[in-house]
Amino acid sequence: MIDYTGKNADSLKEKTLYLLDMDGTIYNENEIFEGTLELLKEIEDRGGQYVFITNNSSKSVEDYIEKVRNMGIQASCENFYTSSQATAMYLQENYPGQKVYCMGTRSLVEELRCAGISVVTEVDEEASVVLLGFDTENTSEKIRNTCIMLGRDVVYLATNPDLVCPVSFGYIPDCGSMSIMLKNATGKEPFFIGKPEPIMVDCVLKKLNKTKAETVIIGDRLYTDIKTGERAGVDTICVLSGEASLGDIRESEVKPDYIFESVKEIYEGLTEDK
């Protein structure tokens, strides 16, 4: 098995846990990439497991299950770990019982509330935490209210640092870009919970009783997916189907262990001896 640069990648055949990014890695918006279904089946045929780890907090796990099923992927809650779930856990562990003001989608708010978090979406003097998510339902009123809240003495968190989210025509601003907008207005920067923080990877490994040596992360972004693997001590594959280009990889201090054009090439490499 050889990667895009000619590097021997046979060690990937021994992996039993595949942590897959979603946007730009297995699909683009609503279009599944060629080879995705085949790769997932091959992982299962080998007795392995796959978990989708996504920074996109605009959708709940139930939303994602419906989305991928519409693409032909038969998945359940066990196949997902999102920045929304990681955020809920982080809030429970670090700010238990505190009221959270959230600038995010209705799905994010509902998921946090289902996890027992007290969430408000209007200016509230009792809220001691401000949480920013990838808000695809954003309005000028939400932005104004968030700026009001950030003018107070509050903890400031964000679900993920991604600057853009890939869509059918290119990209749209993601949570990281929204945080820059708010920084320009308030001077404040959040602590980001999702990738590249290793929180999500550590939680999945513990839950599935897997070792780092058994695990590989597949993603399209150097500063989130690949950096997460670097921080977590897990092997990484960068696919060129999303944000990162070969030029980006050459210029970046963050380097993937392997590079493939797409998940289709990973599948073909895993099955080359069959």
For each residue, the residues with C-beta under 8 A, 3 or more apart:
1: 8 9 10 12 13 269 270 272
2: 6 7 8 9 269
3: 6 7 9 237 258 259 260 269
4: 240 259 260 261 265
5: 259
6: 2 3
7: 2 3 258 259
8: 1 2 11
9: 1 2 3 12 258 269
10: 1 13
11: 8 14 15 235
12: 1 9 15 216 235 237 258 266 269 270
13: 1 10 270
14: 11 214
15: 11 12 18 48 214 215 216 235
16: 46 47 48 49 210 214 215
17: 48 49 50 51 204 205 208 210 214 215 216
18: 15 43 48 49 50 51 215 216 218
19: 50 51 53 201 204 215 216 217 218 234
20: 25 26 50 51 52 53 217 218 219 263
21: 24 25 26 52 53 54 55 217 218 219 220 221 224 225 242
22: 25 26 27 52 54 56 64
23: 27 28 29 54 56 165 166 220 242
24: 21 28 166 219 220 221 239 241 242 243
25: 20 21 22 33 218 219 220 225 239 241 242 263
26: 20 21 22 32 33 36 52 263
27: 22 23 30 31 32 33 36 71
28: 23 24 31 33 166 167 168 241 242
29: 23 166 167 168
30: 27 67 70 71 168
31: 27 28 168
32: 26 27 36 37 71 72 73
33: 25 26 27 28 36 241 262 263 264
34: 262 264
35: 38 39 262 263 264 265 266 267 268
36: 26 27 32 33 39 40 71 73 263 264
37: 32 40 41 72 73
38: 35 41 42 264 267
39: 35 36 42 43 263 264 266 267 270
40: 36 37 43 44 50 73
41: 37 38 44 45
42: 38 39 45 46 267 270 271
43: 18 39 40 46 48 49 50
44: 40 41 47 48 49 50
45: 41 42
46: 16 42 43 270
47: 16 44
48: 15 16 17 18 43 44
49: 16 17 18 43 44 208 210
50: 17 18 19 20 40 43 44 79
51: 17 18 19 20 78 79 80 81 204 208
52: 20 21 22 26 64 68 75 79 80 81
53: 19 20 21 80 81 82 195 200 201 204 217
54: 21 22 23 64 80 82 83
55: 21 82 83 134 159 160 161 162 174 175 194 195 224
56: 22 23 59 82 83 134 160 162 165 174
57: 82 83 84 87 104 105 108 133 134 159 160 175 194
58: 104 105 107 108 133 134 135 136
59: 56 63 64 67 82 105 107
60: 63 64 84 107 108 110 111
61: 64 65 77 80 82 84 85 111
62: 65 66
63: 59 60 66 67 107
64: 22 52 54 59 60 61 67 68 75 80 82
65: 61 62 68 69 75 76 77 80
66: 62 63 69 70
67: 30 59 63 64 70 71
68: 52 64 65 71 73 75
69: 65 66 72 73 74 75
70: 30 66 67
71: 27 30 32 36 67 68
72: 32 37 69
73: 32 36 37 40 68 69
74: 69
75: 52 64 65 68 69 79 80
76: 65 79
77: 61 65 80
78: 51
79: 50 51 52 75 76
80: 51 52 53 54 61 64 65 75 77 85
81: 51 52 53 85 86 200 203 204
82: 53 54 55 56 57 59 61 64 85 86 200
83: 54 55 56 57 86 87 159 160 193 194 195 200
84: 57 60 61 87 88 107 108 111 112 133 159
85: 61 80 81 82 88 89 111 115
86: 81 82 83 89 90 159 193 194 197 199 200 203
87: 57 83 84 90 91 112 131 133 157 159 193 194
88: 84 85 91 92 111 112 115 117
89: 85 86 92 93 115 199 203
90: 86 87 93 94 157 193 199
91: 87 88 94 95 96 98 100 112 115 117 129 131 157
92: 88 89 95 96 115 116 117
93: 89 90 96
94: 90 91
95: 91 92 98 100 128 129 155
96: 91 92 93
97: 118
98: 91 95 118 128 129
99: 118 119 120 124 126 127 128 129
100: 91 95 112 117 118 119 120 127 129 130 131
101: 119 120 121 123 124 127 129 130 131 145 146 149 154
102: 108 109 112 119 120 121 131 133
103: 121 130 131 132 133 135 138 142 143 145 146 178
104: 57 58 108 109 131 132 133 134 135 159
105: 57 58 59 108 109 133 134 135 136 137
106: 109 110 137
107: 58 59 60 63 84 110 111
108: 57 58 60 84 102 104 105 111 112 133 159
109: 102 104 105 106 112 113 119 121
110: 60 106 107 113 114
111: 60 61 84 85 88 107 108 114 115
112: 84 87 88 91 100 102 108 109 115 117 119 131
113: 109 110 116 117 118 119
114: 110 111
115: 85 88 89 91 92 111 112
116: 92 113
117: 88 91 92 100 112 113
118: 97 98 99 100 113
119: 99 100 101 102 109 112 113
120: 99 100 101 102 124 127
121: 101 102 103 109 142 145
122: 145
123: 101 145 148 149
124: 99 101 120 127 149
125: 152
126: 99
127: 99 100 101 120 124 130 149 154
128: 95 98 99 154 155
129: 91 95 98 99 100 101 154 155 156 157
130: 100 101 103 127 146 149 150 154 155 156 157 190
131: 87 91 100 101 102 103 104 112 157 158 159
132: 103 104 135 146 156 157 158 159 175 178 179 182 190
133: 57 58 84 87 102 103 104 105 108 158 159 175
134: 55 56 57 58 104 105 159 160 162 165 174 175 178
135: 58 103 104 105 132 138 142 175 178
136: 58 105
137: 105 106
138: 103 135 142 143 178
139: 142 143
140: 143 144
141: 144 145
142: 103 121 135 138 139 145 146
143: 103 138 139 140 146 147 181 182
144: 140 141 147 148
145: 101 103 121 122 123 141 142 148 149
146: 101 103 130 132 142 143 149 150 182
147: 143 144 150 151 182 185 186
148: 123 144 145 151 152
149: 101 123 124 127 130 145 146 152 154
150: 130 146 147 154 156 182 186 188
151: 147 148 186
152: 125 148 149
153:
154: 101 127 128 129 130 149 150
155: 95 128 129 130
156: 129 130 132 150 188 189 190 191
157: 87 90 91 129 130 131 132 190 191 192 193
158: 131 132 133 161 175 176 179 190 191 192 193
159: 55 57 83 84 86 87 104 108 131 132 133 134 175 192 193 194
160: 55 56 57 83 134 174 175 176 192 193 194 195 224
161: 55 158 175 176 179 192 194 195 196 223 224
162: 55 56 134 165 174 175 176 194 221 224
163: 173 174 176 177
164: 171 172 173 174 177 243
165: 23 56 134 162 171 172 173 174
166: 23 24 28 29 170 171 242 243
167: 28 29 170 171 172
168: 28 29 30 31
169:
170: 166 167
171: 164 165 166 167 243
172: 164 165 167
173: 163 164 165 177 178 181
174: 55 56 134 160 162 163 164 165 177 178
175: 55 57 132 133 134 135 158 159 160 161 162 178 179
176: 158 160 161 162 163 179 180 192
177: 163 164 173 174 180 181
178: 103 132 134 135 138 173 174 175 181 182
179: 132 158 161 175 176 182 183 189 190 192
180: 176 177 183 184
181: 143 173 177 178 184 185
182: 132 143 146 147 150 178 179 185 186 188
183: 179 180 186 187 188 189
184: 180 181
185: 147 181 182
186: 147 150 151 182 183
187: 183
188: 150 156 182 183
189: 156 179 183
190: 130 132 156 157 158 179
191: 156 157 158
192: 157 158 159 160 161 176 179 197
193: 83 86 87 90 157 158 159 160 197 199
194: 55 57 83 86 87 159 160 161 162 197 199 200 224
195: 53 55 83 160 161 200 219 224 225 227 228
196: 161 223 224 225 227 228 230 231
197: 86 192 193 194 200 228 231
198: 201 202 228 231 232
199: 86 89 90 193 194 202 203
200: 53 81 82 83 86 194 195 197 203 204 228
201: 19 53 198 204 205 215 217 228 229 232 234
202: 198 199 205 206 232
203: 81 86 89 199 200 206 207
204: 17 19 51 53 81 200 201 207 208 210
205: 17 201 202 208 209 210 211 212 215
206: 202 203 209
207: 203 204
208: 17 49 51 204 205
209: 205 206
210: 16 17 49 204 205 214 215
211: 205 214 215
212: 205 215 232 233 234
213:
214: 14 15 16 17 210 211
215: 15 16 17 18 19 201 205 210 211 212 234 235
216: 12 15 17 18 19 229 234 235 236 237
217: 19 20 21 53 201 225 226 228 229 232 234 235 236 237
218: 18 19 20 21 25 225 236 237 239 263 266
219: 20 21 24 25 195 224 225 226 228 236 237 238 239 242
220: 21 23 24 25 225 238 239 240 241 242 243 244
221: 21 24 162 224 225 226 242 243 244
222: 225 226 227 238 244 248 249 252 254 256
223: 161 196 226 227 252 254
224: 21 55 160 161 162 194 195 196 219 221 227 228
225: 21 25 195 196 217 218 219 220 221 222 228 229 236 238
226: 217 219 221 222 223 229 230 236 238 244 254 255 256
227: 195 196 222 223 224 230 231 254
228: 195 196 197 198 200 201 217 219 224 225 231 232 234 236
229: 201 216 217 225 226 232 233 234 235 236 256 257
230: 196 226 227 233 236 254
231: 196 197 198 227 228
232: 198 201 202 212 217 228 229
233: 212 229 230
234: 19 201 212 215 216 217 228 229
235: 11 12 15 215 216 217 229 257 258
236: 216 217 218 219 225 226 228 229 230 256 257 258
237: 3 12 216 217 218 219 256 257 258 259 260 266
238: 219 220 222 225 226 244 249 256 258 259 260
239: 24 25 218 219 220 242 259 260 261 262 263 266
240: 4 220 244 245 246 259 260 261 262
241: 24 25 28 33 220 261 262 263
242: 21 23 24 25 28 166 219 220 221 239
243: 24 164 166 171 220 221 248
244: 220 221 222 226 238 240 248 249
245: 240 248 249
246: 240 249 250 259
247: 250 251
248: 222 243 244 245 251 252
249: 222 238 244 245 246 252 255 256 259
250: 246 247
251: 247 248
252: 222 223 248 249 255
253:
254: 222 223 226 227 230
255: 226 249 252
256: 222 226 229 236 237 238 249 259
257: 229 235 236 237
258: 3 7 9 12 235 236 237 238
259: 3 4 5 7 237 238 239 240 246 249 256
260: 3 4 237 238 239 240 263 265 266 269
261: 4 239 240 241 264 265
262: 33 34 35 239 240 241 265 266
263: 20 25 26 33 35 36 39 218 239 241 260 266 267
264: 33 34 35 36 38 39 261 267 268
265: 4 35 260 261 262 268 269
266: 12 35 39 218 237 239 260 262 263 269 270
267: 35 38 39 42 263 264 270 271
268: 35 264 265 271 272
269: 1 2 3 9 12 260 265 266 272
270: 1 12 13 39 42 46 266 267
271: 42 267 268 274
272: 1 268 269
273:
274: 271
